[in-house]
Amino acid sequence: MCVHPQRIVRNDNTVSYKNLILQLPQSPHRHHYVKVRVRVQEYPDSTIAIFHGPGKLAHYTRKGEPISDKQIKTLQTRKAA
């Protein structure tokens, strides 16, 4: 289960969520996501992900620091053990 409110990407390619400013990374699909509606998902472990349609744009720690897909897999492996 997770919370998933929608947000509009700001002119500086950021999303505001719970007093955090989350910078979207560069994408091979678009130059920017300015004024695009995105979905924010907060997970039970307090990590945050941003999606545009079915595609995940970015994943962050509860403090708003970017997390790579490799780091996510490492965290999931540790929790499963």
QUICORQUI-V349429 format. One record per residue. N is the residue number from 0. RES is the residue in one small letter. PSI is psi in degrees with one decimal (none if undefined). Layout:
# QUICORQUI-V349429
N:RES:PSI, N:RES:PSI
This chain:
# QUICORQUI-V349429
0:m:146.8, 1:c:161.0, 2:v:140.0, 3:h:72.8, 4:p:160.5, 5:q:150.0, 6:r:159.0, 7:i:131.6, 8:v:133.0, 9:r:170.4, 10:n:-21.3, 11:d:18.6, 12:n:37.3, 13:t:163.0, 14:v:135.7, 15:s:130.9, 16:y:120.8, 17:k:57.3, 18:n:15.7, 19:l:147.5, 20:i:113.1, 21:l:115.2, 22:q:123.9, 23:l:136.7, 24:p:167.3, 25:q:148.4, 26:s:142.4, 27:p:-12.3, 28:h:-29.1, 29:r:153.0, 30:h:-35.0, 31:h:170.0, 32:y:21.4, 33:v:129.9, 34:k:13.0, 35:v:141.3, 36:r:124.4, 37:v:163.7, 38:r:129.3, 39:v:133.1, 40:q:125.6, 41:e:125.8, 42:y:164.2, 43:p:-26.7, 44:d:9.1, 45:s:6.0, 46:t:159.7, 47:i:136.6, 48:a:149.9, 49:i:130.9, 50:f:146.4, 51:h:110.0, 52:g:-137.7, 53:p:-9.5, 54:g:132.7, 55:k:126.8, 56:l:-37.2, 57:a:161.3, 58:h:140.2, 59:y:156.2, 60:t:173.7, 61:r:-18.1, 62:k:-0.5, 63:g:12.9, 64:e:134.9, 65:p:143.5, 66:i:132.7, 67:s:161.3, 68:d:-33.7, 69:k:-42.2, 70:q:-37.5, 71:i:-45.1, 72:k:-38.7, 73:t:-44.9, 74:l:-42.0, 75:q:-38.4, 76:t:-41.8, 77:r:-39.9, 78:k:-32.2, 79:a:-25.9, 80:a:none
